[in-house]
């Protein structure tokens, strides 16, 4: 069974697009996790400063 050249081209384009999309998603996920680490650090510092000033912080449930 031999596939038509148009079908092979379509499958090739879909495969390349899928690989490109997966690479972009992996890059964005890496950036988001880096940003999350920075935000968590900032929140911890601000929480510590507020506790030193006498504020009581209640823990919020994680979403």
C-alpha positions, 0 to 999 in steps of 0.5 A: 500500500503506497500513500499519496504524496499529498498525504505524506506531506500532510503527515510530515507537516503535522509531525513537525508542527507537533514537535514544535508545539511540544518544544514551545510548551516545554520552554514555557513550562520551564519559564513558568516554574522559574517565575513561580520559584521567584514569587514563592521566595518573595511571598516568604520574605514578605510573610517573615517581615509581616510576622516581625512587625507583629502581624498574624498570618493565617494559612490559606488553603492552596488552590 
